[in-house]
Amino acid sequence: MEEKTTREMIVETSRDVKWICRTLEEMKAHDSHLEQRIRSLEHWRDIREGEEQRARRISAGAGGLIGGIAAVIVQLLWGR
């Protein structure tokens, strides 16, 4: 096995460093993309939960209104 010269080791190290830097940049870009997808999903979930809460409030309000109307009708018909 031949020993590498200092120049060959420097060239190889430089090549390795460039590869590592390129790989790290790719990982950062991938992480950024994943973070963006996670934020989009969290935003979608928040909107969905807000819509569900709004629907529950409307249902509760409608139920209260209908119950109030029914109570007035019952009082008018049988309350006297």
Secondary structure, 3 states (H helix, E strand, C coil): CCCCCHHHHHHHHHHHHHHHHHHHHHHHHHHHHHHHHHHHHHHHHHHHHHHHHHHHHHHHHHHHHHHHHHHHHHHHHHCC
